[in-house]
């Protein structure tokens, strides 16, 4: 990328380098050039807010000053017509405040720790894109487990020219392989980018409490060795944990003040947590030991500038919907009820597998304890062959990733789960008989 860096980007970069802070060194080349256009149309429009005559922003208003929106559009929602206006590129301020407070509620260990204000993204995928823009560059290695969401390849490899540097996700004992992760962090090169996704897609595995201790210790040792570690946390399925001894809080609580050489980037949102897949509201939040409020504002500005340069701003209607949902007195109760449905399916799967030990001849259950998914590994036959057989002979659809069969029990009625596993067993046996 050629040409001088914009003066606004230079100003933000200066803030991130103040007092010897390592924050600037976490950024990719594009991240160094990122800025929010605070002196352009948006900045000048903000300065004119409240003026008697405001001819700045390209929105339209009725003669009485209300938004010039179609009445048929207004009838589709219980939201005020102001929801049809643009959102700020950083997101609706009230929603950002509410989400920040909810982070404390869902992660009590954050109390007393400092982190940025969340910036709104167009859900998790766009949040990953924003993180990629700021921290992932051409030929960078992205360290992550070998069981991962395949969209990471589109986002980081095709989108930013990075490569995936994989390590085995599980030890032989079925724990998270923190030692293999640490070995990758300790390889040559100062700047490291680590991506962790819990609950994991595709496995449905969340770090246990002992896993979290090991992961944190590994990252700390890398930081103490001089590595500059950006840890991107994909927390899309946060909160959906079904076993004791599994982390109920995000790894963000451990990394937020771990070391000045660690920058935690938390990606989360309403999509999976609140069962609103089409609303597309997510958040990106930053934390690093010793970072100042001004430096957090600089990171927020770079994130908001990236939003501005991609989708301009995220759906105001979606944000206003979520703000209204979070303020609804029935929100907490209804969310618990939906969680109970998924938990019941998970427990049904456990009972079903325990009741059919013969299934162990057809497939191995991979470690899982949370989320929307679980995986099984077929024994003696190819996973793709099983997938095709399930469709053709048993009218059953599954996903194959990395040689495993991913089962989205989130989308299967509880009563159909026994049939799902019986079909997998039957498909494997059918293929073995004809091998």
NORRA-V749894 format. One record per backbone hydrogen bond with DSSP energy under -0.5 kcal/mol. NH is the residue of the N-H (numbers start at 1). CO is the residue of the C=O. If there is no record, write none. Layout:
BEGIN
<<NH:CO> <NH:CO>>
END
This chain:
BEGIN
<<10:6> <11:7> <12:8> <13:9> <14:10> <15:11> <16:12> <17:13> <18:14> <18:15> <20:17> <21:18> <24:16> <25:22> <26:23> <27:24> <28:134> <32:28> <33:29> <34:30> <34:31> <38:36> <40:37> <43:37> <44:40> <45:41> <46:42> <47:43> <48:44> <49:46> <51:48> <55:53> <59:57> <62:66> <65:62> <68:60> <69:67> <74:70> <75:71> <76:73> <77:74> <83:80> <84:81> <85:82> <91:88> <96:92> <97:93> <98:94> <99:95> <100:96> <101:97> <102:98> <103:99> <104:100> <105:101> <106:102> <107:103> <110:107> <111:108> <113:110> <116:286> <119:284> <120:90> <121:282> <123:121> <126:122> <127:123> <128:124> <129:125> <130:126> <131:127> <132:128> <133:129> <134:130> <135:131> <136:132> <137:135> <139:161> <140:137> <142:140> <142:163> <143:141> <143:193> <144:165> <146:167> <148:146> <152:149> <153:150> <154:150> <155:151> <156:152> <157:152> <157:153> <158:153> <159:154> <160:156> <161:157> <162:156> <163:140> <165:142> <165:163> <166:164> <167:144> <171:175> <174:171> <177:169> <178:176> <181:177> <182:178> <183:179> <184:180> <185:181> <186:182> <187:184> <192:228> <193:141> <194:230> <195:143> <196:194> <196:232> <198:196> <198:234> <200:205> <202:200> <204:200> <209:245> <212:208> <213:209> <214:210> <215:211> <216:212> <217:213> <218:214> <219:215> <220:216> <221:217> <222:218> <223:219> <224:220> <225:221> <226:223> <227:222> <228:190> <229:227> <229:261> <230:192> <230:228> <231:229> <231:263> <232:194> <232:230> <233:231> <233:265> <234:196> <234:232> <235:233> <235:267> <238:235> <240:237> <241:239> <242:369> <243:369> <246:243> <247:207> <253:250> <254:251> <255:251> <256:252> <258:255> <262:259> <263:229> <264:262> <264:287> <265:231> <266:264> <266:285> <267:233> <267:265> <268:266> <268:283> <270:281> <271:281> <273:269> <274:270> <275:272> <276:270> <276:271> <279:276> <280:276> <282:121> <283:268> <284:119> <285:266> <287:264> <289:259> <291:288> <296:292> <297:293> <298:294> <299:295> <300:296> <301:297> <302:298> <303:299> <304:300> <305:301> <306:302> <307:303> <308:304> <309:305> <310:307> <311:307> <312:307> <313:311> <319:315> <320:316> <321:317> <322:318> <323:319> <324:320> <325:321> <326:322> <327:323> <328:325> <331:328> <334:330> <335:331> <336:332> <337:333> <338:334> <339:335> <340:336> <341:337> <342:338> <343:339> <344:340> <345:341> <346:342> <347:343> <348:344> <349:345> <350:346> <351:347> <352:348> <353:349> <354:350> <355:351> <356:352> <356:353> <359:356> <360:357> <361:358> <362:359> <363:359> <364:377> <366:375> <369:204> <370:204> <371:240> <374:407> <375:203> <376:405> <377:364> <378:376> <379:362> <380:378> <386:382> <387:383> <388:384> <389:385> <390:386> <391:387> <392:388> <393:389> <394:389> <394:390> <395:391> <396:390> <399:406> <401:399> <401:404> <404:401> <405:376> <406:399> <406:404> <407:374> <408:406> <409:372> <409:407> <410:372> <411:408> <412:409> <416:413> <417:413> <417:414> <420:416> <421:417> <422:418> <423:419> <424:420> <425:421> <426:422> <427:423> <428:424> <429:425> <430:426> <431:427> <432:428> <433:429> <434:430> <435:432>>
END
